[in-house]
Amino acid sequence: MLKRIDRYILKKYVSTFLFTALLFSMIAAAIDLSEKLTKFINNDLSLIEVMERYYINFLPYINGLLWPLYALISVIFFTSRLAYNSEIISMFNAGMSFRRLLRPYMIGATIFALGHILGNHYFIPMANKARLDFEYQYIWTTNENGQTNDLHLFLKPGEKIFINFYRKVDSSMIDVRLERYEGQKLTSILKARSARWITATRQWRLSSYEIRQLDSLGEQLVSNMGEELDTTLNLEPADFVQYVDQKDMMTTPELTRYIHKLQSRGAGNTRKFEVEKHRRTADPFTILILTIIGVAVASRKVRGGMGLHLAIGIGMGAIYIFLSRFSTTFAMNQSLSPLLGVWIPNIIFAGISYWLAKRAQE
């Protein structure tokens, strides 16, 4: 059961956190609006359309990035006031241990961390999909990447495709060669002058094709120049288009399936997707760690008061962000595994939080 002191601290934590989130959201939205206002005007977008299609999805994105920082600032802000008013000292003098003081803080941090996990894995990617679709339509019209010439892809084990050119305008492939293998042995080759995507059946329509079957008896050739063949391939037009922020648009189940799809094709560019997948779980745990650090720092009554506490807290947050970007870069460059690269900052700061917590009541 929560005692009165627990409810008091928990209420302070939640209210300060929500106020901090509201304040930073307004600032972030104002800065973003100042950068994109000209684009909105040039595209003749109404205020309602911008709010409904963009900013309602922008706010989950920006808050998802800053939630751990909100937790740190919130804890330092109201805990410093408790320390300044000698409320923390009174609690310790009454026999309360630092561990007992942490209980309501950790309850609040757990609530926020669980919300952050759900947001990172499901709701924020869905909001990002709508936000980025809007941005690519009206703001960043050139952020589309993807190779269209001389493509070599593994569609699945034992099936390889070569495409001379892919045309995005009508979703068609020019000069296609499909090879099938059994183990190391080539069993068939399909060549087509062109292939066009049929949306209704989700198949490719091959034109002017020929098929070579290779077996122990020799080679059989089936040539159908000028004829068409509908066939199913583990390939869709979306596979030829990649956006800069593609990983942010997918929920975690979609991201997992996409990673498996790339790996089954023998693609080696899955690092950024794996890092993103692990980051979505690691970031919420940062809230728990920074909450402990915030309480340990702000519960001491010092001459600098709240200003000094906030300076220390923001400094710790900056160090964490720097370390996080540093380790992520190593993970991207294959110097570290994606899992370890994402969790290293949490491991280091968990050690710091443990040390600060042990010294907090000395």
ZABA-495016 format. One record per residue (C-alpha): residue number from 1; residue in three letters; x, y, z. Coordinates in steps of 0.25 Angstrom, whole numbers. Layout:
n	res	X	Y	Z
NUM	ALA	X	Y	Z
...
***
This chain:
n	res	X	Y	Z
1	MET	0	0	0
2	LEU	5	14	-3
3	LYS	6	23	9
4	ARG	3	38	9
5	ILE	18	41	7
6	ASP	18	32	-5
7	ARG	6	38	-11
8	TYR	11	52	-9
9	ILE	25	49	-16
10	LEU	18	41	-27
11	LYS	8	53	-30
12	LYS	20	63	-30
13	TYR	27	54	-40
14	VAL	16	52	-49
15	SER	11	66	-50
16	THR	25	72	-52
17	PHE	28	61	-63
18	LEU	15	65	-70
19	PHE	18	80	-69
20	THR	32	78	-74
21	ALA	27	70	-86
22	LEU	17	80	-89
23	LEU	27	91	-88
24	PHE	37	84	-97
25	SER	27	80	-107
26	MET	22	94	-109
27	ILE	36	99	-111
28	ALA	40	88	-120
29	ALA	27	90	-128
30	ALA	30	105	-129
31	ILE	44	103	-134
32	ASP	39	93	-144
33	LEU	28	102	-149
34	SER	38	113	-151
35	GLU	47	104	-160
36	LYS	35	99	-168
37	LEU	26	110	-169
38	THR	30	114	-183
39	LYS	28	100	-188
40	PHE	14	100	-182
41	ILE	10	113	-189
42	ASN	16	110	-202
43	ASN	8	97	-202
44	ASP	-4	104	-199
45	LEU	-7	96	-186
46	SER	-18	100	-176
47	LEU	-15	101	-161
48	ILE	-25	90	-159
49	GLU	-18	81	-169
50	VAL	-4	83	-163
51	MET	-9	81	-149
52	GLU	-17	68	-152
53	ARG	-7	62	-162
54	TYR	6	67	-156
55	TYR	7	72	-142
56	ILE	-2	62	-136
57	ASN	8	52	-141
58	PHE	21	61	-138
59	LEU	18	62	-123
60	PRO	19	46	-120
61	TYR	32	46	-128
62	ILE	39	58	-121
63	ASN	34	53	-107
64	GLY	39	39	-110
65	LEU	53	44	-112
66	LEU	53	53	-99
67	TRP	45	45	-89
68	PRO	58	40	-81
69	LEU	62	55	-81
70	TYR	48	59	-76
71	ALA	50	49	-65
72	LEU	63	54	-60
73	ILE	59	69	-61
74	SER	46	66	-53
75	VAL	53	58	-42
76	ILE	64	69	-40
77	PHE	54	80	-41
78	PHE	44	76	-30
79	THR	54	68	-21
80	SER	63	80	-21
81	ARG	51	88	-15
82	LEU	49	77	-5
83	ALA	63	78	-1
84	TYR	63	93	0
85	ASN	51	93	9
86	SER	58	82	18
87	GLU	47	72	15
88	ILE	57	62	11
89	ILE	66	64	23
90	SER	53	62	32
91	MET	50	49	25
92	PHE	64	44	28
93	ASN	64	49	42
94	ALA	51	41	44
95	GLY	58	28	40
96	MET	55	27	26
97	SER	66	21	17
98	PHE	70	26	3
99	ARG	65	12	-2
100	ARG	51	15	4
101	LEU	51	29	-1
102	LEU	53	23	-15
103	ARG	41	15	-15
104	PRO	31	25	-20
105	TYR	41	30	-30
106	MET	43	17	-36
107	ILE	28	14	-37
108	GLY	26	27	-45
109	ALA	39	24	-53
110	THR	33	9	-56
111	ILE	20	15	-61
112	PHE	27	25	-70
113	ALA	37	14	-75
114	LEU	25	4	-78
115	GLY	18	15	-86
116	HIS	31	18	-93
117	ILE	33	4	-97
118	LEU	19	3	-103
119	GLY	21	16	-110
120	ASN	35	12	-116
121	HIS	30	-2	-121
122	TYR	16	2	-126
123	PHE	10	16	-125
124	ILE	22	25	-129
125	PRO	25	17	-141
126	MET	11	18	-146
127	ALA	11	33	-143
128	ASN	24	34	-150
129	LYS	19	27	-163
130	ALA	8	38	-164
131	ARG	18	49	-160
132	LEU	28	45	-170
133	ASP	18	42	-181
134	PHE	14	57	-180
135	GLU	28	62	-179
136	TYR	32	54	-192
137	GLN	20	59	-199
138	TYR	22	74	-196
139	ILE	35	76	-189
140	TRP	47	67	-192
141	THR	43	62	-206
142	THR	57	57	-209
143	ASN	59	48	-197
144	GLU	56	35	-205
145	ASN	68	26	-206
146	GLY	69	13	-214
147	GLN	77	6	-224
148	THR	71	5	-238
149	ASN	83	0	-247
150	ASP	90	-14	-247
151	LEU	83	-20	-236
152	HIS	87	-33	-230
153	LEU	78	-39	-219
154	PHE	75	-52	-212
155	LEU	60	-54	-212
156	LYS	61	-67	-203
157	PRO	71	-78	-201
158	GLY	74	-84	-214
159	GLU	68	-73	-222
160	LYS	76	-61	-228
161	ILE	71	-49	-237
162	PHE	79	-40	-246
163	ILE	72	-27	-251
164	ASN	78	-18	-261
165	PHE	69	-6	-258
166	TYR	57	-3	-249
167	ARG	47	8	-254
168	LYS	40	14	-242
169	VAL	30	22	-251
170	ASP	22	9	-255
171	SER	28	-1	-245
172	SER	35	-9	-256
173	MET	48	-17	-258
174	ILE	57	-17	-270
175	ASP	66	-29	-274
176	VAL	63	-39	-263
177	ARG	70	-52	-260
178	LEU	65	-61	-249
179	GLU	74	-73	-245
180	ARG	70	-85	-236
181	TYR	80	-94	-229
182	GLU	79	-107	-221
183	GLY	91	-106	-212
184	GLN	103	-102	-221
185	LYS	96	-107	-234
186	LEU	89	-98	-244
187	THR	76	-104	-248
188	SER	69	-93	-256
189	ILE	70	-80	-262
190	LEU	59	-71	-266
191	LYS	61	-58	-274
192	ALA	51	-48	-278
193	ARG	52	-35	-286
194	SER	44	-28	-276
195	ALA	35	-30	-264
196	ARG	23	-21	-259
197	TRP	17	-21	-245
198	ILE	2	-25	-245
199	THR	-4	-19	-233
200	ALA	-17	-27	-233
201	THR	-11	-40	-233
202	ARG	2	-36	-226
203	GLN	10	-43	-237
204	TRP	21	-39	-247
205	ARG	17	-40	-262
206	LEU	29	-45	-270
207	SER	30	-41	-285
208	SER	38	-48	-296
209	TYR	43	-59	-286
210	GLU	51	-72	-288
211	ILE	54	-83	-278
212	ARG	66	-92	-277
213	GLN	65	-105	-269
214	LEU	78	-111	-265
215	ASP	78	-126	-260
216	SER	87	-138	-261
217	LEU	81	-141	-275
218	GLY	85	-128	-281
219	GLU	79	-115	-284
220	GLN	64	-112	-288
221	LEU	61	-98	-294
222	VAL	47	-92	-294
223	SER	46	-79	-302
224	ASN	34	-71	-302
225	MET	38	-58	-309
226	GLY	26	-48	-310
227	GLU	18	-55	-299
228	GLU	15	-52	-285
229	LEU	16	-60	-272
230	ASP	10	-56	-258
231	THR	19	-61	-247
232	THR	21	-59	-232
233	LEU	34	-54	-226
234	ASN	39	-50	-212
235	LEU	40	-36	-217
236	GLU	31	-24	-218
237	PRO	32	-10	-223
238	ALA	34	-5	-208
239	ASP	47	-13	-208
240	PHE	53	-3	-218
241	VAL	50	9	-210
242	GLN	57	13	-197
243	TYR	55	25	-189
244	VAL	65	32	-180
245	ASP	56	29	-168
246	GLN	50	16	-172
247	LYS	54	9	-159
248	ASP	46	19	-151
249	MET	33	16	-159
250	MET	32	2	-155
251	THR	26	-4	-142
252	THR	36	-14	-136
253	PRO	29	-27	-142
254	GLU	30	-20	-156
255	LEU	44	-17	-153
256	THR	47	-31	-149
257	ARG	41	-37	-161
258	TYR	48	-27	-170
259	ILE	62	-30	-163
260	HIS	59	-45	-166
261	LYS	55	-42	-180
262	LEU	68	-35	-183
263	GLN	76	-46	-176
264	SER	69	-57	-184
265	ARG	74	-49	-197
266	GLY	88	-48	-192
267	ALA	87	-33	-190
268	GLY	98	-27	-181
269	ASN	92	-14	-178
270	THR	83	-18	-166
271	ARG	92	-12	-155
272	LYS	84	1	-154
273	PHE	71	-7	-153
274	GLU	76	-16	-142
275	VAL	81	-4	-134
276	GLU	68	3	-135
277	LYS	61	-10	-131
278	HIS	69	-11	-118
279	ARG	69	4	-115
280	ARG	54	4	-114
281	THR	56	-5	-102
282	ALA	68	1	-96
283	ASP	63	15	-96
284	PRO	52	13	-86
285	PHE	61	7	-76
286	THR	69	20	-76
287	ILE	57	26	-69
288	LEU	59	17	-57
289	ILE	74	20	-57
290	LEU	73	35	-58
291	THR	62	35	-48
292	ILE	72	29	-38
293	ILE	83	38	-42
294	GLY	74	50	-41
295	VAL	69	47	-27
296	ALA	83	44	-22
297	VAL	88	58	-27
298	ALA	76	66	-23
299	SER	73	60	-9
300	ARG	86	67	-4
301	LYS	84	82	1
302	VAL	95	90	-5
303	ARG	99	104	-6
304	GLY	96	105	-21
305	GLY	82	100	-19
306	MET	73	96	-30
307	GLY	82	103	-40
308	LEU	94	95	-37
309	HIS	85	82	-37
310	LEU	79	85	-51
311	ALA	93	88	-56
312	ILE	99	75	-51
313	GLY	86	68	-56
314	ILE	87	74	-70
315	GLY	102	71	-71
316	MET	99	57	-67
317	GLY	89	56	-78
318	ALA	98	62	-88
319	ILE	109	52	-85
320	TYR	99	41	-86
321	ILE	94	46	-100
322	PHE	109	47	-105
323	LEU	112	33	-100
324	SER	100	27	-106
325	ARG	103	33	-120
326	PHE	118	29	-118
327	SER	114	14	-115
328	THR	103	14	-126
329	THR	114	19	-136
330	PHE	123	7	-133
331	ALA	111	-2	-134
332	MET	107	3	-148
333	ASN	122	1	-152
334	GLN	122	-14	-147
335	SER	132	-11	-136
336	LEU	121	-15	-126
337	SER	109	-24	-127
338	PRO	96	-16	-128
339	LEU	91	-21	-115
340	LEU	104	-17	-107
341	GLY	105	-4	-114
342	VAL	92	1	-110
343	TRP	92	-4	-96
344	ILE	107	1	-92
345	PRO	102	15	-88
346	ASN	91	8	-79
347	ILE	102	-1	-73
348	ILE	111	10	-70
349	PHE	101	19	-64
350	ALA	95	8	-56
351	GLY	108	7	-49
352	ILE	108	22	-47
353	SER	94	22	-41
354	TYR	98	10	-32
355	TRP	110	18	-26
356	LEU	102	31	-25
357	ALA	91	24	-18
358	LYS	101	17	-8
359	ARG	107	31	-4
360	ALA	94	39	-4
361	GLN	91	37	11
362	GLU	105	38	16
***
